[in-house]
Amino acid sequence: MVLVAIVKINLTRYDRIVKLQHLTMTKQDTPLTGDAPIKEVCRRIRVARSYWDAHNNAACRGERDRALALYNTLTKEQKEQIPQVLRVWLRYRSEKYFGAHRTPPKSARKSK
């Protein structure tokens, strides 16, 4: 009986993970049109800044990378529609701390 209960818990967790992966994949596969890419870049930069203010560097780095990847797909006219404060933070200020010249983050696993 105890084994059955453990299997049910693991299946439930697995089902949740599969459902979450499905939701995230559909968001990534759907191309953004119109003003949506501009809004998404602004949103991601603001989220990265909030992580930065909370001293959550790993999350900030990930959000910044996603914002920068989406920002690089925009046209020149679309980039000008993003507020200058957000553009400056994305390109210059965060580059100082997360640029290629910086030491990459270590893995979470501690070495013996």
N, C-alpha and C positions, 0 to 999 in steps of 0.2 A: 504494500500500500504506500509506503513512503516513497518508493521509486516512482510510482505513478504521479505523485504530487510534484516531484522535482521535474519530471519531464513536462508536465503541464505548464509549469512556471517558465521553463526555458522556451517552450514553443510560443508562449504568450510574448515573451521578450523578443523572440525572433520575428514574430508577426508584426510587432510594433516597429522594429527596425526596417523590415521590408516595406511597410506602408510609408514610413518616413523617407526612405530612399526613393520610392516612387514619386512622392510629392516633390522632392528636391530636383529630381531628374526632369520632371515635366517643366519646372520653372526654368531650368537651364536650356532645355531644348527649344523652348518657345522664343522665336526672335522678337525683339522689341521694335515697335514701329512708332512713328510720330514723335511726340514729346516724351514717350516712355523711357528711352535710353538716357535722356538728360535728367529726368527725375530720379531714375535708378542710380546714376552716378552720384548725384547730390545726396541721395539717401545713404549710399554706401560710404561716402566721405564723412558724412555726419556720424554714422555709426562708428567708423574708425576713430574719429576724434573723441567720441565718448569713451571708447575703449582706452584711448591714449590718456585721457583725463583720469580714468580709473586705474592707471598703471597696469593694464592687462596687455602686455606687449605682444604676446603670441596671437591673441585675437585681433589686435590692431593690425599686425602685419598681414594676416590673412585677408581681412576686410580691405585693407589698403591695396593689396595685390589684385583683388577682384575689381575694385574701383578703377585702378589704373589700367587693367586689361580692357575694361569696358570704355574707359575714357579714350584709349588709343584707337577705338573703332569709330569714334565720332568724327564728323567733318569739322572743318575750321569754323563754320558758322554755328554749329551746334556747341562747340567748345566755348565760344564766346558767350553763349546763353547761360553757362554755369557761373554762379557768383565768383568774383575774383578771390574772395577770402578762401573759398573752398579749393579753387585751382592752385593758389599759392601753397596752401597746406599740403595738398596732394603731391605737387611736383617738387617743391623746394624744401620746406621744413621737414617733412617726413623722410625725404631722401637723405637728409643728414643722419638720421638715426637708423633707417632701414635700407640704405643703399647697398650696392654690391661690394663696396669697400669695407663694409662692416663684417665682423665675425658672425657667421650664421648661427642660429640657435642650436643648442645641444638637444639631444633626445631626452625624453623624460626619464628614461631608464638610467639608473646610477651604475657606474662601473665598479667592480670589486677590486 
